[in-house]
Amino acid sequence: MPKNKLQEGPLTAATTLGAETSFSGILSFSDSLRIRGSFEGEIDATGRLYIDPEAVVTARRIKATSVVIGGTVHGDIEAADRIEMMASAKVYGNVRTARLRIADGVVFEGACEMIRDPAAYSPFAAKDGPH
């Protein structure tokens, strides 16, 4: 029987927004965050982000080192290392990352851009002009 990777020990997050939590605003963190409830706003982080199967995230932009998605995300996602979409994931937005993993059964409506040189890429550096 396959394990749900979001529930495994190594993916324990430093901070958790619980299932009954609803948060709106800008989130910044440097370690790791697990969202079990709902979030609306923007995420600009240098850590790892886990979005549980019951979670709903509506964000103009999500930036993190890595993002593991089990729930529903509306918005663009940028990860310097990797993005992983679990079988229960629904992603409505564009993704940009060095490594991408999409499980069978995922709903993904958007474009994908792969980062060619992850060692030289910094999603947190200022960009020149509009992109």
Helices and strands as residue ranges (DSSP letters): G 5-7, G 9-11, E 15-17, E 22-27, E 32-35, E 38-44, E 48-51, E 56-69, E 72-85, E 90-92, E 95-102, E 107-109, E 112-114
